[in-house]
Amino acid sequence: MLAPVNPRRVFAVDDPDVNPYRLLTALVVPRPIAWVSTLSGDGVVNLAPHSFFTVSSNRPPVVQFTSVGVKDTLRNVLATGEFVVNLAGLPQMDAVNQTSAPYEAGVDEAAALGIAMEPSELVAPPRVSDAPASIECVLHTTIEVGTCTLVLGRVVAVTVRDEAMVDGSPSMSRLQPVSRLGGAEWGLPPEVVALERPLQPPP
């Protein structure tokens, strides 16, 4: 067997002294943030960020986020079947971070922090007024994976603020999305380059 060219530190994830969460969140980067707004069965708003977030399907349009443990967001989605993913832009970064605090169940984080909310288009949970875009969802399914739960939502409406649009499409430079990295680190809006996808393999 060939020796590795570059020395590596090996982490056995079954080792009780190894923290897989800390390793994976430092390596799977940057991670877009689903700033999820929901309503409890009693109509109380919950607003919390989830950084395990991606697109699952384009037809039907489905997005997913992961609840690490059982939190108010998951409870509310299971109770009502609806949620909104608010895009976390640079101007909202501090507010997004503040909503990650361990508020007690039943506390409206948006009200506690003075974050303005407004009615969504097709679902009951409100959206964040200042968020540059929002994705309104109805629950498609949930999948339990260990101590986590994947929440898949069928997209029923997408809203984008006019100032974030260029030539009829959302603009990265105007959305200014932030992301989560490892530990306490955050990613700022990225530098963007354009590469056309090749239509055929190179000769």
FIROKE-915834 format. One record per residue (C-alpha): residue in three letters; x, y, z; residue number from 1. Coordinates in pm, 1 decimal. Layout:
residues N
<node resn="ALA" X="X" Y="Y" Z="Z" resi="NUM"/>
...
end
This chain:
residues 203
<node resn="MET" X="0.0" Y="0.0" Z="0.0" resi="1"/>
<node resn="LEU" X="130.3" Y="341.4" Z="-92.0" resi="2"/>
<node resn="ALA" X="202.2" Y="584.1" Z="189.2" resi="3"/>
<node resn="PRO" X="-0.8" Y="906.4" Z="180.0" resi="4"/>
<node resn="VAL" X="181.6" Y="1193.5" Z="12.3" resi="5"/>
<node resn="ASN" X="57.3" Y="1444.8" Z="264.2" resi="6"/>
<node resn="PRO" X="29.3" Y="1369.2" Z="636.9" resi="7"/>
<node resn="ARG" X="-327.9" Y="1361.1" Z="764.0" resi="8"/>
<node resn="ARG" X="-494.6" Y="1365.2" Z="1101.8" resi="9"/>
<node resn="VAL" X="-739.1" Y="1076.9" Z="1130.7" resi="10"/>
<node resn="PHE" X="-1059.3" Y="1109.2" Z="1334.2" resi="11"/>
<node resn="ALA" X="-1245.8" Y="788.4" Z="1417.7" resi="12"/>
<node resn="VAL" X="-1599.8" Y="916.6" Z="1454.0" resi="13"/>
<node resn="ASP" X="-1694.6" Y="632.2" Z="1688.9" resi="14"/>
<node resn="ASP" X="-1429.8" Y="752.4" Z="1932.6" resi="15"/>
<node resn="PRO" X="-1614.6" Y="916.0" Z="2227.6" resi="16"/>
<node resn="ASP" X="-1353.1" Y="1193.6" Z="2230.2" resi="17"/>
<node resn="VAL" X="-1435.7" Y="1289.8" Z="1868.8" resi="18"/>
<node resn="ASN" X="-1718.8" Y="1534.9" Z="1800.4" resi="19"/>
<node resn="PRO" X="-1859.4" Y="1449.7" Z="1453.9" resi="20"/>
<node resn="TYR" X="-2086.9" Y="1754.9" Z="1455.0" resi="21"/>
<node resn="ARG" X="-1795.8" Y="1992.3" Z="1504.0" resi="22"/>
<node resn="LEU" X="-1591.4" Y="1819.4" Z="1234.3" resi="23"/>
<node resn="LEU" X="-1867.1" Y="1804.3" Z="974.7" resi="24"/>
<node resn="THR" X="-1984.5" Y="2161.4" Z="1024.7" resi="25"/>
<node resn="ALA" X="-1624.7" Y="2278.7" Z="980.9" resi="26"/>
<node resn="LEU" X="-1580.1" Y="2077.8" Z="660.0" resi="27"/>
<node resn="VAL" X="-1917.6" Y="2097.2" Z="486.2" resi="28"/>
<node resn="VAL" X="-1892.6" Y="2468.7" Z="414.6" resi="29"/>
<node resn="PRO" X="-2029.9" Y="2713.5" Z="334.3" resi="30"/>
<node resn="ARG" X="-2381.1" Y="2609.0" Z="436.7" resi="31"/>
<node resn="PRO" X="-2680.0" Y="2821.5" Z="335.4" resi="32"/>
<node resn="ILE" X="-2911.5" Y="2917.9" Z="618.2" resi="33"/>
<node resn="ALA" X="-3280.5" Y="2836.7" Z="630.3" resi="34"/>
<node resn="TRP" X="-3421.6" Y="3105.1" Z="860.9" resi="35"/>
<node resn="VAL" X="-3744.0" Y="2921.3" Z="926.4" resi="36"/>
<node resn="SER" X="-4062.3" Y="3085.5" Z="1048.4" resi="37"/>
<node resn="THR" X="-4345.1" Y="2868.8" Z="1177.4" resi="38"/>
<node resn="LEU" X="-4659.2" Y="2892.5" Z="1386.4" resi="39"/>
<node resn="SER" X="-4741.4" Y="2676.5" Z="1685.3" resi="40"/>
<node resn="GLY" X="-5079.5" Y="2511.9" Z="1714.9" resi="41"/>
<node resn="ASP" X="-5175.6" Y="2806.9" Z="1937.4" resi="42"/>
<node resn="GLY" X="-5065.7" Y="3059.4" Z="1675.3" resi="43"/>
<node resn="VAL" X="-4735.8" Y="3169.7" Z="1835.1" resi="44"/>
<node resn="VAL" X="-4461.9" Y="3265.6" Z="1587.4" resi="45"/>
<node resn="ASN" X="-4128.9" Y="3083.9" Z="1601.2" resi="46"/>
<node resn="LEU" X="-3824.4" Y="3202.9" Z="1407.7" resi="47"/>
<node resn="ALA" X="-3501.6" Y="3001.3" Z="1407.4" resi="48"/>
<node resn="PRO" X="-3202.9" Y="2937.1" Z="1177.8" resi="49"/>
<node resn="HIS" X="-3110.6" Y="2593.7" Z="1044.2" resi="50"/>
<node resn="SER" X="-2785.0" Y="2552.8" Z="853.9" resi="51"/>
<node resn="PHE" X="-2846.0" Y="2201.4" Z="719.7" resi="52"/>
<node resn="PHE" X="-3050.7" Y="2325.8" Z="423.4" resi="53"/>
<node resn="THR" X="-3074.2" Y="2248.0" Z="51.6" resi="54"/>
<node resn="VAL" X="-3297.1" Y="2176.8" Z="-248.7" resi="55"/>
<node resn="SER" X="-3432.1" Y="1822.0" Z="-271.8" resi="56"/>
<node resn="SER" X="-3631.5" Y="1827.5" Z="-596.4" resi="57"/>
<node resn="ASN" X="-3720.1" Y="2066.5" Z="-876.1" resi="58"/>
<node resn="ARG" X="-4036.2" Y="1887.7" Z="-995.6" resi="59"/>
<node resn="PRO" X="-4216.5" Y="1902.8" Z="-766.3" resi="60"/>
<node resn="PRO" X="-4017.5" Y="2185.8" Z="-608.8" resi="61"/>
<node resn="VAL" X="-3906.7" Y="2063.0" Z="-265.3" resi="62"/>
<node resn="VAL" X="-3658.4" Y="2207.6" Z="-18.4" resi="63"/>
<node resn="GLN" X="-3531.6" Y="2045.9" Z="298.7" resi="64"/>
<node resn="PHE" X="-3377.3" Y="2144.1" Z="627.7" resi="65"/>
<node resn="THR" X="-3263.1" Y="1929.7" Z="916.6" resi="66"/>
<node resn="SER" X="-3376.0" Y="1969.0" Z="1274.3" resi="67"/>
<node resn="VAL" X="-3086.2" Y="1866.0" Z="1497.2" resi="68"/>
<node resn="GLY" X="-3287.5" Y="1723.7" Z="1784.5" resi="69"/>
<node resn="VAL" X="-3652.4" Y="1805.7" Z="1847.3" resi="70"/>
<node resn="LYS" X="-3698.9" Y="2182.7" Z="1853.8" resi="71"/>
<node resn="ASP" X="-3993.0" Y="2420.8" Z="1832.5" resi="72"/>
<node resn="THR" X="-3956.2" Y="2451.9" Z="1455.3" resi="73"/>
<node resn="LEU" X="-4004.2" Y="2078.3" Z="1407.9" resi="74"/>
<node resn="ARG" X="-4291.2" Y="2062.1" Z="1656.0" resi="75"/>
<node resn="ASN" X="-4468.8" Y="2346.8" Z="1478.8" resi="76"/>
<node resn="VAL" X="-4422.4" Y="2200.9" Z="1131.6" resi="77"/>
<node resn="LEU" X="-4561.0" Y="1867.4" Z="1248.0" resi="78"/>
<node resn="ALA" X="-4856.0" Y="2042.0" Z="1414.1" resi="79"/>
<node resn="THR" X="-4950.5" Y="2276.7" Z="1128.5" resi="80"/>
<node resn="GLY" X="-4790.3" Y="2134.5" Z="815.0" resi="81"/>
<node resn="GLU" X="-4649.2" Y="2469.4" Z="699.8" resi="82"/>
<node resn="PHE" X="-4330.3" Y="2675.4" Z="720.3" resi="83"/>
<node resn="VAL" X="-4144.8" Y="2959.6" Z="549.8" resi="84"/>
<node resn="VAL" X="-3773.5" Y="2966.1" Z="468.0" resi="85"/>
<node resn="ASN" X="-3653.6" Y="3326.2" Z="484.6" resi="86"/>
<node resn="LEU" X="-3327.7" Y="3406.7" Z="307.2" resi="87"/>
<node resn="ALA" X="-3061.7" Y="3527.5" Z="549.4" resi="88"/>
<node resn="GLY" X="-2903.8" Y="3833.8" Z="390.4" resi="89"/>
<node resn="LEU" X="-2606.0" Y="4029.2" Z="518.8" resi="90"/>
<node resn="PRO" X="-2819.5" Y="4304.5" Z="679.5" resi="91"/>
<node resn="GLN" X="-3004.2" Y="4033.8" Z="875.8" resi="92"/>
<node resn="MET" X="-2694.3" Y="3842.2" Z="993.4" resi="93"/>
<node resn="ASP" X="-2699.5" Y="3965.4" Z="1353.8" resi="94"/>
<node resn="ALA" X="-3074.3" Y="3908.1" Z="1385.0" resi="95"/>
<node resn="VAL" X="-3037.2" Y="3555.6" Z="1244.7" resi="96"/>
<node resn="ASN" X="-2768.2" Y="3483.4" Z="1500.9" resi="97"/>
<node resn="GLN" X="-2979.6" Y="3622.6" Z="1785.2" resi="98"/>
<node resn="THR" X="-3270.4" Y="3392.8" Z="1695.1" resi="99"/>
<node resn="SER" X="-3042.7" Y="3091.6" Z="1750.7" resi="100"/>
<node resn="ALA" X="-3049.0" Y="3157.5" Z="2126.5" resi="101"/>
<node resn="PRO" X="-3220.9" Y="2887.5" Z="2335.8" resi="102"/>
<node resn="TYR" X="-3551.0" Y="3064.9" Z="2393.6" resi="103"/>
<node resn="GLU" X="-3810.2" Y="2878.9" Z="2596.9" resi="104"/>
<node resn="ALA" X="-4091.9" Y="2706.8" Z="2411.7" resi="105"/>
<node resn="GLY" X="-4377.2" Y="2940.3" Z="2336.3" resi="106"/>
<node resn="VAL" X="-4162.0" Y="3253.1" Z="2307.5" resi="107"/>
<node resn="ASP" X="-4202.1" Y="3457.0" Z="1988.8" resi="108"/>
<node resn="GLU" X="-3839.3" Y="3525.3" Z="1895.5" resi="109"/>
<node resn="ALA" X="-3933.4" Y="3782.7" Z="1632.9" resi="110"/>
<node resn="ALA" X="-4135.3" Y="3985.9" Z="1882.4" resi="111"/>
<node resn="ALA" X="-3870.7" Y="3950.4" Z="2152.6" resi="112"/>
<node resn="LEU" X="-3599.8" Y="4080.3" Z="1919.0" resi="113"/>
<node resn="GLY" X="-3807.5" Y="4340.3" Z="1735.9" resi="114"/>
<node resn="ILE" X="-3788.3" Y="4161.8" Z="1399.7" resi="115"/>
<node resn="ALA" X="-4070.0" Y="4281.7" Z="1174.2" resi="116"/>
<node resn="MET" X="-4288.5" Y="4009.6" Z="1026.0" resi="117"/>
<node resn="GLU" X="-4556.4" Y="4030.3" Z="757.3" resi="118"/>
<node resn="PRO" X="-4820.4" Y="3796.6" Z="611.4" resi="119"/>
<node resn="SER" X="-4704.2" Y="3532.6" Z="366.0" resi="120"/>
<node resn="GLU" X="-4884.5" Y="3476.6" Z="37.5" resi="121"/>
<node resn="LEU" X="-5021.1" Y="3120.3" Z="64.0" resi="122"/>
<node resn="VAL" X="-4930.8" Y="2981.6" Z="407.2" resi="123"/>
<node resn="ALA" X="-5018.9" Y="3088.6" Z="760.2" resi="124"/>
<node resn="PRO" X="-4668.9" Y="3139.7" Z="906.3" resi="125"/>
<node resn="PRO" X="-4552.5" Y="3497.2" Z="843.3" resi="126"/>
<node resn="ARG" X="-4232.6" Y="3586.5" Z="661.4" resi="127"/>
<node resn="VAL" X="-3953.5" Y="3819.2" Z="775.0" resi="128"/>
<node resn="SER" X="-4031.4" Y="4161.3" Z="628.0" resi="129"/>
<node resn="ASP" X="-3669.6" Y="4259.4" Z="563.6" resi="130"/>
<node resn="ALA" X="-3556.3" Y="3922.9" Z="424.1" resi="131"/>
<node resn="PRO" X="-3472.6" Y="3964.0" Z="55.2" resi="132"/>
<node resn="ALA" X="-3661.1" Y="3646.2" Z="-36.8" resi="133"/>
<node resn="SER" X="-3883.1" Y="3380.5" Z="113.2" resi="134"/>
<node resn="ILE" X="-3984.2" Y="3026.2" Z="22.0" resi="135"/>
<node resn="GLU" X="-4330.2" Y="2921.3" Z="140.7" resi="136"/>
<node resn="CYS" X="-4373.9" Y="2548.6" Z="199.6" resi="137"/>
<node resn="VAL" X="-4625.1" Y="2286.5" Z="299.3" resi="138"/>
<node resn="LEU" X="-4494.0" Y="1973.0" Z="464.3" resi="139"/>
<node resn="HIS" X="-4408.5" Y="1698.2" Z="217.0" resi="140"/>
<node resn="THR" X="-4259.4" Y="1443.8" Z="456.4" resi="141"/>
<node resn="THR" X="-4018.7" Y="1399.1" Z="745.2" resi="142"/>
<node resn="ILE" X="-3742.8" Y="1140.5" Z="773.7" resi="143"/>
<node resn="GLU" X="-3575.7" Y="1048.8" Z="1101.3" resi="144"/>
<node resn="VAL" X="-3199.9" Y="998.7" Z="1075.2" resi="145"/>
<node resn="GLY" X="-3046.6" Y="914.4" Z="1412.1" resi="146"/>
<node resn="THR" X="-3108.8" Y="1206.2" Z="1646.3" resi="147"/>
<node resn="CYS" X="-3203.9" Y="1437.3" Z="1358.1" resi="148"/>
<node resn="THR" X="-3512.0" Y="1486.3" Z="1143.7" resi="149"/>
<node resn="LEU" X="-3509.3" Y="1584.6" Z="778.1" resi="150"/>
<node resn="VAL" X="-3802.5" Y="1811.9" Z="700.2" resi="151"/>
<node resn="LEU" X="-3899.4" Y="1822.5" Z="334.7" resi="152"/>
<node resn="GLY" X="-4135.0" Y="2097.1" Z="224.5" resi="153"/>
<node resn="ARG" X="-4315.9" Y="2130.7" Z="-107.5" resi="154"/>
<node resn="VAL" X="-4270.6" Y="2486.3" Z="-228.1" resi="155"/>
<node resn="VAL" X="-4600.5" Y="2662.9" Z="-296.2" resi="156"/>
<node resn="ALA" X="-4475.5" Y="3020.0" Z="-340.7" resi="157"/>
<node resn="VAL" X="-4150.0" Y="3212.0" Z="-369.5" resi="158"/>
<node resn="THR" X="-4129.3" Y="3584.8" Z="-302.5" resi="159"/>
<node resn="VAL" X="-3833.3" Y="3807.2" Z="-389.0" resi="160"/>
<node resn="ARG" X="-3814.4" Y="4175.6" Z="-304.2" resi="161"/>
<node resn="ASP" X="-3807.1" Y="4399.4" Z="-610.4" resi="162"/>
<node resn="GLU" X="-3469.4" Y="4548.4" Z="-520.7" resi="163"/>
<node resn="ALA" X="-3313.7" Y="4199.2" Z="-519.9" resi="164"/>
<node resn="MET" X="-3415.4" Y="4132.4" Z="-881.7" resi="165"/>
<node resn="VAL" X="-3210.5" Y="4197.0" Z="-1196.5" resi="166"/>
<node resn="ASP" X="-3351.1" Y="4122.2" Z="-1542.1" resi="167"/>
<node resn="GLY" X="-3633.0" Y="3915.6" Z="-1393.9" resi="168"/>
<node resn="SER" X="-3416.7" Y="3691.4" Z="-1175.6" resi="169"/>
<node resn="PRO" X="-3284.4" Y="3708.6" Z="-817.9" resi="170"/>
<node resn="SER" X="-2936.9" Y="3864.6" Z="-813.2" resi="171"/>
<node resn="MET" X="-2664.0" Y="3722.9" Z="-589.5" resi="172"/>
<node resn="SER" X="-2509.9" Y="4066.8" Z="-542.1" resi="173"/>
<node resn="ARG" X="-2842.6" Y="4204.7" Z="-422.5" resi="174"/>
<node resn="LEU" X="-2954.9" Y="3906.1" Z="-215.2" resi="175"/>
<node resn="GLN" X="-2622.8" Y="3917.7" Z="-23.5" resi="176"/>
<node resn="PRO" X="-2670.4" Y="3575.0" Z="138.1" resi="177"/>
<node resn="VAL" X="-2465.4" Y="3482.2" Z="441.4" resi="178"/>
<node resn="SER" X="-2371.1" Y="3128.0" Z="536.4" resi="179"/>
<node resn="ARG" X="-2256.3" Y="2921.1" Z="831.0" resi="180"/>
<node resn="LEU" X="-1906.6" Y="2783.5" Z="861.1" resi="181"/>
<node resn="GLY" X="-1740.7" Y="2597.0" Z="1147.1" resi="182"/>
<node resn="GLY" X="-1756.4" Y="2702.0" Z="1512.0" resi="183"/>
<node resn="ALA" X="-1858.9" Y="3066.3" Z="1549.0" resi="184"/>
<node resn="GLU" X="-1753.9" Y="3154.6" Z="1193.7" resi="185"/>
<node resn="TRP" X="-1991.1" Y="3292.4" Z="931.8" resi="186"/>
<node resn="GLY" X="-1943.7" Y="3330.2" Z="558.4" resi="187"/>
<node resn="LEU" X="-2010.5" Y="3668.8" Z="400.8" resi="188"/>
<node resn="PRO" X="-2165.2" Y="3712.7" Z="55.6" resi="189"/>
<node resn="PRO" X="-1927.8" Y="3528.5" Z="-178.1" resi="190"/>
<node resn="GLU" X="-1724.3" Y="3651.9" Z="-468.8" resi="191"/>
<node resn="VAL" X="-1896.5" Y="3523.7" Z="-781.1" resi="192"/>
<node resn="VAL" X="-1744.9" Y="3392.0" Z="-1103.9" resi="193"/>
<node resn="ALA" X="-1937.3" Y="3264.8" Z="-1407.2" resi="194"/>
<node resn="LEU" X="-1843.6" Y="2936.6" Z="-1576.5" resi="195"/>
<node resn="GLU" X="-2056.5" Y="2803.5" Z="-1860.5" resi="196"/>
<node resn="ARG" X="-2134.7" Y="2433.2" Z="-1826.7" resi="197"/>
<node resn="PRO" X="-1962.8" Y="2233.3" Z="-2105.2" resi="198"/>
<node resn="LEU" X="-2196.0" Y="2091.5" Z="-2367.6" resi="199"/>
<node resn="GLN" X="-1962.6" Y="1797.0" Z="-2434.6" resi="200"/>
<node resn="PRO" X="-1642.1" Y="1642.8" Z="-2296.6" resi="201"/>
<node resn="PRO" X="-1313.8" Y="1798.1" Z="-2407.9" resi="202"/>
<node resn="PRO" X="-1138.9" Y="1632.9" Z="-2704.6" resi="203"/>
end
